[in-house]
Each structure stands twice: as C-alpha cells, then as structure tokens.
Amino acid sequence: MHSPFQILMAAVGSAAVLVCSSGCSAEYEGVQDVPLRATDFVEVVGQDYFMEHVWTMQKVGDLLYLSGAGYPYVFALDNDLEIIRTIGDGGKGPGEFSEWPNSFFVTGDRVYGYDAGPNRVQIFSLDGEYLYSFRLDPKHKIWSHGLSVDKLGNVYVATIFPQDPHSVAKLDSSGTLSKTFGELLETSYSEMLNRQLNARLITLVGSEYLLTIGHSVPLVEKFSLDGELLQSSDLSDTPYFSEKIQESTDYYSSNLASGPVATISLVRSIATTNTRMYIMPIEARPDNGSRVNRLLELDLESLSLLRTYSLLDHLGEPLRWVTALEFVSEKELILFHHTDGIFYRYALPG
C-alpha cells in the first residue's frame, strides 16, 4: 500500500521538524519530534511480579496503581515499584475479580475496579477493604481507560461497542444511570461499523471536565461533567494517524464483504498533567507493521499539538509497543513496554 502523503524529517539540533510534502494539515507543519531516552528501567514489580501486559496506571498521592495481565487485583506501588498492597483477589465473589481489572480508577479515598466477567464495578477503600459493588447495564461493557469517577462519586463509563446514541454514560455512586453523552463518531470505513468503532478512552481532569479520545477515531473532546461538549480537536489528518486510517479504510473495504472484521484501534493510551495531554498513537509502519513508541504532547487548554517524543530505551534503541503510561510528576513519566516487559522512566525537557 502506498502512503497518501510523504513525511520528511528535517534535523533541528537534537530534535527533528515535521515537514509534510502533501496530505497533512498546515497547522502541523514544523511540529518538533524530540528523541527521548529512558533514564532508568525496572524489570519486575516488587522483585517478584513479572508483567506480561499492563493495561492501566494511575498515580494518586505517593502511590502508583496499576493492573496487569494474569493478576486479579490492583497493585499499589511506591516510587521504586515495590508493592505496598494489592486490592481485590481472584474469584467471583464480593471483592474478587474474575480476571485482571483492565480498567480502574482511584480517587482520594477509594479504588474503583472493573470486573469484566460479571460486568460490575467494585469499590474498595485505599487500604483494600471491600466496600460494595454494582453491576453495569449489559450494553455498558468497558475497555481500558474506560472508567473515571468525580469528587461527588459520580461514575463515568465509556462503552466498547455503544448501543445507545451516545458512547459515554454517567452513573451516580450507586450505579444508577444519570445521563448519556458523547455523540457517536462518524468514520469513513463503513456506516454499518460506525457504532463498533466508537469506543472512547476517557479521563477526568481535576473536577473541571472529562477528556475523551476515540479508540478508532482520533477526535479529542472536552466535556463538562454534565455532558456538554466544550471543545474538540480532530487529529485525523496528522501523520501520526492518517496512514493508519488509510490502512484501516483499505482493510475494511477489502474484507467487509467476506464477513465480520476486527476493530482497528488508533490510540493505545493517554495521560494528563496539569497543563498537558499526552496520547500514544498506534502508528502504521510499512516496513514492520504497527508500532507504539511515539508520545504526542497537546496543550490542555487549546488541545493544539505542541510536539512529539520518539521514545528510546536506556540503550538508545526505539521502543516498539508501549501499553500503559503515567506521569509521576509534571515532567517525570513511567511507562510499560510490552515488547520486553520492562518499565521505563523518562524525564521530559523543560
């Protein structure tokens, strides 16, 4: 497949500047791509737990919370990734997870963990004591980054395959539906598949608003906590998404007639700081398939793209497939590299 555009990278000091010869929006001309080398790495959690896949990480207070494949609980870790406690356990009863919780959210006093098997949200104290749970509507199954909770205890869930006209549901603290919002996103692949491709990643920014981006449609949206759309930014025509979108369009066009086709995701993970939003796209690479090793930095107020970072390991080699990331401070990043099962730390410049 031939790319619909060409990308040239012009060196500027230690960074590079994006120059699009065709097919890219003019607003992305001159965006710097900065190589970022890991400052440290950790191979196992708590000297014992080797992670095959980490779904979600969240820093709250002095602790980093994460969930990983094969472990039916949420880990609470200190800065050295030593285990302080685990929250939940394996099983099907109250306070137990039937599989690893691929989505969770931590507030100032509670941990909300999603149990996909029975489609329920379980609530624990920060010490790991089970408090209560509620089941979600069967049509409200969620994926990673699909759960957030505000300071009043309202729960926001982003469904994998929305069956309502909206893809985000707001529930009260008991799990009762309050409202739905987030219009279904239109795609160029197929009208029939628009609903299937409407899963969103969501995250709360303080107590101000909910930030979302589509898994398969890279539209960033900012909603009030009452569901009013405040702002949006479409990243589809950036070179970090446009080639994958073209690949997806070709794939659906070629395979749709022969039966069901797999959903293609464009975004792997998101994180925020006080002033920035960070997005990890799943980029198409004509030489060796897809990669997840670039970090897009957006201004949180304007949602404009500021710069990108090409992530390198501690030896200076490009990462291949990052599955989760979190900022432990405004400029300190930790991420999980699925390819070798290692946690890498980074210090952002500035």
KASUL-V703565 format. One record per residue. N is the residue number from 0. OMEGA is omega in whole degrees, -180 to 180 (NA if undefined). NEAR is the number of other C-alpha atoms within 10 Angstrom. D_LAST is the distance of its C-alpha to the last C-alpha in whole Angstrom. Layout:
n=N omega=OMEGA near=NEAR d_last=D_LAST
n=N omega=OMEGA near=NEAR d_last=D_LAST
//
This chain:
n=0 omega=179 near=8 d_last=39
n=1 omega=179 near=9 d_last=38
n=2 omega=179 near=14 d_last=34
n=3 omega=179 near=12 d_last=35
n=4 omega=174 near=13 d_last=32
n=5 omega=-180 near=13 d_last=30
n=6 omega=175 near=14 d_last=27
n=7 omega=179 near=11 d_last=26
n=8 omega=180 near=14 d_last=22
n=9 omega=-177 near=14 d_last=22
n=10 omega=175 near=12 d_last=20
n=11 omega=-175 near=11 d_last=17
n=12 omega=-180 near=8 d_last=15
n=13 omega=-179 near=8 d_last=14
n=14 omega=175 near=16 d_last=14
n=15 omega=180 near=19 d_last=17
n=16 omega=180 near=20 d_last=18
n=17 omega=175 near=19 d_last=20
n=18 omega=-179 near=19 d_last=24
n=19 omega=180 near=19 d_last=26
n=20 omega=175 near=11 d_last=30
n=21 omega=172 near=11 d_last=32
n=22 omega=-180 near=15 d_last=31
n=23 omega=178 near=19 d_last=28
n=24 omega=-177 near=13 d_last=27
n=25 omega=-177 near=12 d_last=26
n=26 omega=-180 near=10 d_last=23
n=27 omega=175 near=20 d_last=21
n=28 omega=176 near=14 d_last=22
n=29 omega=176 near=16 d_last=19
n=30 omega=-177 near=15 d_last=16
n=31 omega=171 near=21 d_last=14
n=32 omega=-173 near=23 d_last=15
n=33 omega=173 near=21 d_last=12
n=34 omega=-177 near=16 d_last=14
n=35 omega=-176 near=22 d_last=13
n=36 omega=-179 near=22 d_last=15
n=37 omega=178 near=21 d_last=16
n=38 omega=-177 near=13 d_last=16
n=39 omega=177 near=13 d_last=19
n=40 omega=178 near=16 d_last=22
n=41 omega=-175 near=15 d_last=25
n=42 omega=-179 near=17 d_last=28
n=43 omega=176 near=15 d_last=30
n=44 omega=177 near=17 d_last=29
n=45 omega=178 near=16 d_last=31
n=46 omega=-172 near=11 d_last=33
n=47 omega=-172 near=10 d_last=35
n=48 omega=175 near=13 d_last=34
n=49 omega=-177 near=15 d_last=33
n=50 omega=174 near=21 d_last=31
n=51 omega=-177 near=15 d_last=33
n=52 omega=175 near=20 d_last=31
n=53 omega=-177 near=24 d_last=28
n=54 omega=-170 near=22 d_last=29
n=55 omega=172 near=25 d_last=26
n=56 omega=178 near=29 d_last=24
n=57 omega=178 near=20 d_last=23
n=58 omega=177 near=18 d_last=21
n=59 omega=-177 near=15 d_last=23
n=60 omega=-179 near=9 d_last=23
n=61 omega=-173 near=11 d_last=23
n=62 omega=173 near=19 d_last=25
n=63 omega=179 near=24 d_last=24
n=64 omega=177 near=25 d_last=26
n=65 omega=173 near=25 d_last=27
n=66 omega=-177 near=27 d_last=30
n=67 omega=-179 near=22 d_last=32
n=68 omega=177 near=16 d_last=35
n=69 omega=-178 near=15 d_last=38
n=70 omega=-174 near=18 d_last=37
n=71 omega=177 near=22 d_last=38
n=72 omega=175 near=27 d_last=36
n=73 omega=176 near=28 d_last=33
n=74 omega=168 near=24 d_last=31
n=75 omega=-171 near=25 d_last=29
n=76 omega=173 near=20 d_last=27
n=77 omega=-174 near=16 d_last=25
n=78 omega=178 near=11 d_last=22
n=79 omega=-177 near=11 d_last=24
n=80 omega=170 near=19 d_last=26
n=81 omega=-175 near=18 d_last=29
n=82 omega=174 near=19 d_last=31
n=83 omega=176 near=13 d_last=32
n=84 omega=170 near=16 d_last=34
n=85 omega=-175 near=19 d_last=35
n=86 omega=-175 near=25 d_last=36
n=87 omega=179 near=25 d_last=39
n=88 omega=180 near=19 d_last=41
n=89 omega=179 near=15 d_last=43
n=90 omega=-178 near=12 d_last=46
n=91 omega=-178 near=13 d_last=47
n=92 omega=177 near=9 d_last=48
n=93 omega=180 near=14 d_last=46
n=94 omega=-180 near=23 d_last=43
n=95 omega=179 near=19 d_last=43
n=96 omega=180 near=27 d_last=41
n=97 omega=174 near=17 d_last=43
n=98 omega=-179 near=19 d_last=40
n=99 omega=-180 near=25 d_last=37
n=100 omega=-176 near=29 d_last=35
n=101 omega=174 near=25 d_last=33
n=102 omega=176 near=25 d_last=31
n=103 omega=177 near=28 d_last=31
n=104 omega=-178 near=26 d_last=29
n=105 omega=175 near=23 d_last=29
n=106 omega=-179 near=16 d_last=29
n=107 omega=-178 near=10 d_last=29
n=108 omega=-177 near=11 d_last=33
n=109 omega=174 near=19 d_last=34
n=110 omega=178 near=26 d_last=33
n=111 omega=-178 near=25 d_last=34
n=112 omega=-179 near=28 d_last=35
n=113 omega=178 near=29 d_last=36
n=114 omega=-170 near=27 d_last=40
n=115 omega=-177 near=19 d_last=40
n=116 omega=177 near=13 d_last=44
n=117 omega=178 near=15 d_last=45
n=118 omega=-178 near=18 d_last=43
n=119 omega=173 near=21 d_last=42
n=120 omega=180 near=24 d_last=39
n=121 omega=-175 near=23 d_last=40
n=122 omega=-179 near=26 d_last=38
n=123 omega=167 near=20 d_last=38
n=124 omega=178 near=17 d_last=37
n=125 omega=177 near=18 d_last=34
n=126 omega=178 near=14 d_last=36
n=127 omega=179 near=19 d_last=37
n=128 omega=178 near=14 d_last=41
n=129 omega=-178 near=18 d_last=42
n=130 omega=179 near=13 d_last=42
n=131 omega=178 near=14 d_last=44
n=132 omega=172 near=20 d_last=43
n=133 omega=179 near=15 d_last=44
n=134 omega=175 near=16 d_last=45
n=135 omega=172 near=20 d_last=43
n=136 omega=-179 near=12 d_last=45
n=137 omega=-180 near=10 d_last=46
n=138 omega=-179 near=13 d_last=44
n=139 omega=173 near=21 d_last=41
n=140 omega=-174 near=21 d_last=40
n=141 omega=-177 near=25 d_last=36
n=142 omega=178 near=23 d_last=34
n=143 omega=-176 near=21 d_last=30
n=144 omega=-178 near=25 d_last=28
n=145 omega=-175 near=24 d_last=31
n=146 omega=175 near=27 d_last=31
n=147 omega=-178 near=23 d_last=30
n=148 omega=-180 near=25 d_last=31
n=149 omega=-174 near=21 d_last=31
n=150 omega=178 near=11 d_last=31
n=151 omega=180 near=9 d_last=35
n=152 omega=175 near=15 d_last=35
n=153 omega=-175 near=18 d_last=36
n=154 omega=179 near=23 d_last=35
n=155 omega=179 near=26 d_last=34
n=156 omega=176 near=26 d_last=34
n=157 omega=-173 near=30 d_last=34
n=158 omega=-179 near=24 d_last=37
n=159 omega=-180 near=23 d_last=37
n=160 omega=-174 near=20 d_last=40
n=161 omega=175 near=23 d_last=40
n=162 omega=175 near=14 d_last=44
n=163 omega=174 near=16 d_last=44
n=164 omega=-180 near=12 d_last=43
n=165 omega=-176 near=18 d_last=39
n=166 omega=176 near=24 d_last=37
n=167 omega=179 near=29 d_last=35
n=168 omega=175 near=21 d_last=38
n=169 omega=-179 near=22 d_last=37
n=170 omega=173 near=19 d_last=39
n=171 omega=-173 near=16 d_last=40
n=172 omega=178 near=16 d_last=40
n=173 omega=-180 near=13 d_last=43
n=174 omega=179 near=19 d_last=42
n=175 omega=-178 near=15 d_last=44
n=176 omega=178 near=16 d_last=43
n=177 omega=178 near=13 d_last=42
n=178 omega=173 near=14 d_last=41
n=179 omega=178 near=19 d_last=39
n=180 omega=-176 near=18 d_last=37
n=181 omega=-178 near=20 d_last=35
n=182 omega=176 near=13 d_last=37
n=183 omega=-176 near=21 d_last=38
n=184 omega=179 near=18 d_last=36
n=185 omega=177 near=14 d_last=38
n=186 omega=178 near=17 d_last=37
n=187 omega=-175 near=13 d_last=39
n=188 omega=-174 near=18 d_last=40
n=189 omega=177 near=14 d_last=43
n=190 omega=-178 near=10 d_last=44
n=191 omega=-176 near=10 d_last=46
n=192 omega=-177 near=18 d_last=42
n=193 omega=-179 near=18 d_last=40
n=194 omega=-179 near=21 d_last=41
n=195 omega=-175 near=16 d_last=40
n=196 omega=-172 near=24 d_last=37
n=197 omega=175 near=28 d_last=36
n=198 omega=180 near=26 d_last=34
n=199 omega=165 near=33 d_last=31
n=200 omega=-177 near=26 d_last=28
n=201 omega=174 near=26 d_last=27
n=202 omega=176 near=23 d_last=25
n=203 omega=174 near=21 d_last=25
n=204 omega=-176 near=19 d_last=22
n=205 omega=176 near=11 d_last=23
n=206 omega=-173 near=12 d_last=27
n=207 omega=-174 near=12 d_last=26
n=208 omega=178 near=19 d_last=26
n=209 omega=-180 near=24 d_last=27
n=210 omega=-179 near=23 d_last=24
n=211 omega=169 near=25 d_last=26
n=212 omega=-179 near=25 d_last=26
n=213 omega=174 near=22 d_last=29
n=214 omega=-174 near=23 d_last=30
n=215 omega=177 near=25 d_last=32
n=216 omega=-171 near=25 d_last=31
n=217 omega=176 near=25 d_last=27
n=218 omega=177 near=16 d_last=27
n=219 omega=-180 near=20 d_last=25
n=220 omega=179 near=19 d_last=27
n=221 omega=-178 near=26 d_last=26
n=222 omega=167 near=19 d_last=29
n=223 omega=-180 near=15 d_last=30
n=224 omega=173 near=17 d_last=32
n=225 omega=175 near=13 d_last=35
n=226 omega=179 near=17 d_last=34
n=227 omega=178 near=13 d_last=34
n=228 omega=-177 near=16 d_last=32
n=229 omega=-172 near=11 d_last=29
n=230 omega=176 near=14 d_last=27
n=231 omega=178 near=17 d_last=27
n=232 omega=-178 near=15 d_last=25
n=233 omega=-178 near=14 d_last=27
n=234 omega=-174 near=20 d_last=25
n=235 omega=-176 near=18 d_last=28
n=236 omega=172 near=16 d_last=28
n=237 omega=-180 near=19 d_last=24
n=238 omega=-179 near=23 d_last=25
n=239 omega=179 near=20 d_last=23
n=240 omega=-168 near=21 d_last=26
n=241 omega=-180 near=22 d_last=29
n=242 omega=177 near=22 d_last=31
n=243 omega=177 near=23 d_last=31
n=244 omega=178 near=25 d_last=33
n=245 omega=178 near=17 d_last=35
n=246 omega=180 near=17 d_last=36
n=247 omega=179 near=20 d_last=36
n=248 omega=179 near=16 d_last=39
n=249 omega=-178 near=13 d_last=41
n=250 omega=-180 near=15 d_last=41
n=251 omega=180 near=19 d_last=42
n=252 omega=-176 near=12 d_last=45
n=253 omega=-170 near=10 d_last=46
n=254 omega=-174 near=12 d_last=46
n=255 omega=-177 near=15 d_last=47
n=256 omega=-176 near=9 d_last=51
n=257 omega=178 near=7 d_last=51
n=258 omega=-178 near=6 d_last=50
n=259 omega=178 near=10 d_last=47
n=260 omega=-178 near=12 d_last=44
n=261 omega=176 near=10 d_last=41
n=262 omega=177 near=13 d_last=38
n=263 omega=-180 near=18 d_last=35
n=264 omega=179 near=19 d_last=31
n=265 omega=-177 near=25 d_last=28
n=266 omega=-180 near=21 d_last=26
n=267 omega=-174 near=22 d_last=25
n=268 omega=177 near=26 d_last=23
n=269 omega=174 near=24 d_last=21
n=270 omega=178 near=21 d_last=18
n=271 omega=167 near=20 d_last=16
n=272 omega=-179 near=17 d_last=14
n=273 omega=-175 near=11 d_last=15
n=274 omega=-173 near=11 d_last=13
n=275 omega=168 near=19 d_last=13
n=276 omega=-180 near=22 d_last=16
n=277 omega=-176 near=22 d_last=16
n=278 omega=174 near=21 d_last=19
n=279 omega=179 near=26 d_last=20
n=280 omega=170 near=25 d_last=23
n=281 omega=-172 near=24 d_last=26
n=282 omega=175 near=23 d_last=26
n=283 omega=176 near=23 d_last=30
n=284 omega=-176 near=11 d_last=30
n=285 omega=-177 near=11 d_last=33
n=286 omega=-174 near=6 d_last=33
n=287 omega=176 near=7 d_last=33
n=288 omega=-175 near=8 d_last=33
n=289 omega=175 near=16 d_last=30
n=290 omega=173 near=17 d_last=27
n=291 omega=-179 near=24 d_last=24
n=292 omega=178 near=20 d_last=21
n=293 omega=-179 near=27 d_last=18
n=294 omega=177 near=24 d_last=16
n=295 omega=-180 near=19 d_last=16
n=296 omega=180 near=20 d_last=13
n=297 omega=172 near=19 d_last=15
n=298 omega=-173 near=17 d_last=14
n=299 omega=-178 near=18 d_last=17
n=300 omega=-176 near=11 d_last=19
n=301 omega=-175 near=11 d_last=19
n=302 omega=178 near=19 d_last=19
n=303 omega=180 near=18 d_last=18
n=304 omega=-177 near=21 d_last=17
n=305 omega=-179 near=15 d_last=13
n=306 omega=175 near=18 d_last=12
n=307 omega=178 near=25 d_last=14
n=308 omega=172 near=20 d_last=13
n=309 omega=-170 near=17 d_last=16
n=310 omega=180 near=23 d_last=17
n=311 omega=176 near=20 d_last=18
n=312 omega=-176 near=21 d_last=20
n=313 omega=178 near=17 d_last=20
n=314 omega=180 near=9 d_last=22
n=315 omega=179 near=12 d_last=20
n=316 omega=-180 near=11 d_last=23
n=317 omega=171 near=18 d_last=22
n=318 omega=-178 near=20 d_last=22
n=319 omega=-173 near=17 d_last=25
n=320 omega=178 near=20 d_last=26
n=321 omega=-178 near=29 d_last=23
n=322 omega=-179 near=20 d_last=25
n=323 omega=177 near=27 d_last=23
n=324 omega=177 near=28 d_last=19
n=325 omega=175 near=24 d_last=18
n=326 omega=178 near=21 d_last=15
n=327 omega=169 near=19 d_last=16
n=328 omega=-175 near=12 d_last=13
n=329 omega=-177 near=13 d_last=10
n=330 omega=-180 near=12 d_last=8
n=331 omega=-175 near=13 d_last=11
n=332 omega=170 near=17 d_last=13
n=333 omega=-180 near=21 d_last=17
n=334 omega=177 near=21 d_last=19
n=335 omega=-179 near=27 d_last=23
n=336 omega=-174 near=24 d_last=24
n=337 omega=-175 near=19 d_last=28
n=338 omega=180 near=13 d_last=29
n=339 omega=177 near=15 d_last=29
n=340 omega=-176 near=18 d_last=29
n=341 omega=172 near=21 d_last=26
n=342 omega=178 near=24 d_last=23
n=343 omega=177 near=23 d_last=19
n=344 omega=-179 near=23 d_last=16
n=345 omega=172 near=21 d_last=13
n=346 omega=180 near=17 d_last=9
n=347 omega=-179 near=14 d_last=7
n=348 omega=175 near=8 d_last=4
n=349 omega=NA near=4 d_last=0
//
